[in-house]
Amino acid sequence: MPIDPRIAEILRRRAEQGVTITKTETPTLRPQSVPTPTVRPQSTASAPPPIQMPSLNPPLPIETPMDDGELAALLDGVLPRIDTLVRQAINDVHNNGRLSMAEALSLAPEVRNIVSLVIGQMLPQIKGTSARELVILVLAVLLRQYISPYLPALVRPYFTAQTLRVLVRGLEAAYVSWIKPRLQN
């Protein structure tokens, strides 16, 4: 089965930028056997089996890097859901699917929200920085697919994962330094 070219591009960009995507797994709890007290039975019946008790120290989550095959399989399940929601958002703006440049630019944050939401819901094992990096990689490809065709040719090359990463960091810094302190007052 051929791989979606968008997935191939995401994997290529991830390799070029040296981005590691990890998944968080929590090892399953194994009950610990607690020996039952030894009592000399009066009859010839055997002693009862040991009582199974859950561990009081739950295992810590383990982060393991994902290889290209595993990440491609996950993206293969996620991209169709994202496509459906993005197309719905485009149709909500224009039912013929044709956008003006201003409409396309105003739709870009909605695409970001859709990508973040779907990855958060469908891939809960990818957390923190890995989830953020994956959203940025996917977003760069989808913005090129859905938004770039409506932008002037001079602007299109700037819709890269690296540019988005810088923009996201700038937005996070602005939030931390300006907006968050005002919300706390």
Backbone hydrogen bonds, N-H to C=O, Kabsch-Sander energy under -0.5 kcal/mol:
donor,donor_aa,acceptor,acceptor_aa,energy
7,I,4,D,-0.7
8,A,4,D,-2.0
9,E,5,P,-2.1
10,I,6,R,-2.4
11,L,7,I,-2.7
12,R,8,A,-2.3
13,R,9,E,-2.8
14,R,10,I,-2.3
15,A,11,L,-2.1
16,E,12,R,-2.7
17,Q,13,R,-2.4
18,G,14,R,-0.7
18,G,15,A,-0.6
19,V,14,R,-2.2
21,I,19,V,-0.5
22,T,20,T,-0.5
23,K,64,T,-2.6
24,T,125,Q,-3.5
25,E,23,K,-0.6
25,E,62,I,-3.1
32,Q,53,M,-3.1
34,V,51,I,-2.6
39,V,37,P,-0.6
51,I,34,V,-1.5
53,M,32,Q,-2.5
53,M,51,I,-0.6
62,I,25,E,-3.7
64,T,23,K,-2.4
64,T,62,I,-0.5
66,M,21,I,-3.0
71,L,67,D,-2.4
72,A,68,D,-2.8
73,A,69,G,-2.0
74,L,70,E,-1.9
75,L,71,L,-2.7
76,D,72,A,-2.2
77,G,73,A,-0.9
77,G,74,L,-0.7
78,V,74,L,-1.5
79,L,75,L,-2.9
82,I,78,V,-2.0
83,D,79,L,-3.1
84,T,80,P,-2.1
85,L,81,R,-2.0
86,V,82,I,-2.7
87,R,83,D,-2.7
88,Q,84,T,-2.0
89,A,85,L,-2.2
90,I,86,V,-2.6
91,N,87,R,-2.6
92,D,88,Q,-1.9
93,V,89,A,-1.2
94,H,90,I,-3.0
97,G,94,H,-1.8
99,L,97,G,-0.6
104,A,100,S,-2.5
105,L,101,M,-2.4
106,S,102,A,-2.1
107,L,103,E,-1.4
108,A,104,A,-1.0
111,V,107,L,-2.2
112,R,108,A,-2.2
113,N,109,P,-2.4
114,I,110,E,-2.4
115,V,111,V,-2.7
116,S,112,R,-2.5
117,L,113,N,-2.6
118,V,114,I,-2.8
119,I,115,V,-2.4
120,G,116,S,-2.4
121,Q,117,L,-2.5
122,M,118,V,-3.1
123,L,119,I,-2.0
126,I,123,L,-1.9
127,K,125,Q,-0.7
130,S,127,K,-1.1
131,A,127,K,-1.0
132,R,128,G,-2.2
133,E,129,T,-2.8
134,L,130,S,-2.3
135,V,131,A,-2.5
136,I,132,R,-2.1
137,L,133,E,-2.4
138,V,134,L,-2.6
139,L,135,V,-2.9
140,A,136,I,-2.2
141,V,137,L,-1.3
142,L,138,V,-2.5
143,L,139,L,-3.0
144,R,140,A,-1.5
145,Q,141,V,-1.7
146,Y,142,L,-3.3
147,I,143,L,-2.0
148,S,143,L,-2.6
150,Y,147,I,-2.0
151,L,148,S,-2.2
155,V,152,P,-1.6
156,R,152,P,-1.3
158,Y,155,V,-1.9
159,F,156,R,-1.7
160,T,158,Y,-1.8
164,L,160,T,-2.3
165,R,161,A,-2.6
166,V,162,Q,-2.1
167,L,163,T,-2.5
168,V,164,L,-3.0
169,R,165,R,-2.4
170,G,166,V,-2.4
171,L,167,L,-2.6
172,E,168,V,-2.6
173,A,169,R,-2.6
174,A,170,G,-2.5
175,Y,171,L,-2.3
176,V,172,E,-2.6
177,S,173,A,-2.6
178,W,174,A,-2.5
179,I,174,A,-1.2
180,K,175,Y,-3.3
182,R,178,W,-0.9
183,L,179,I,-1.8
184,Q,180,K,-1.4
185,N,181,P,-0.6
185,N,182,R,-0.5
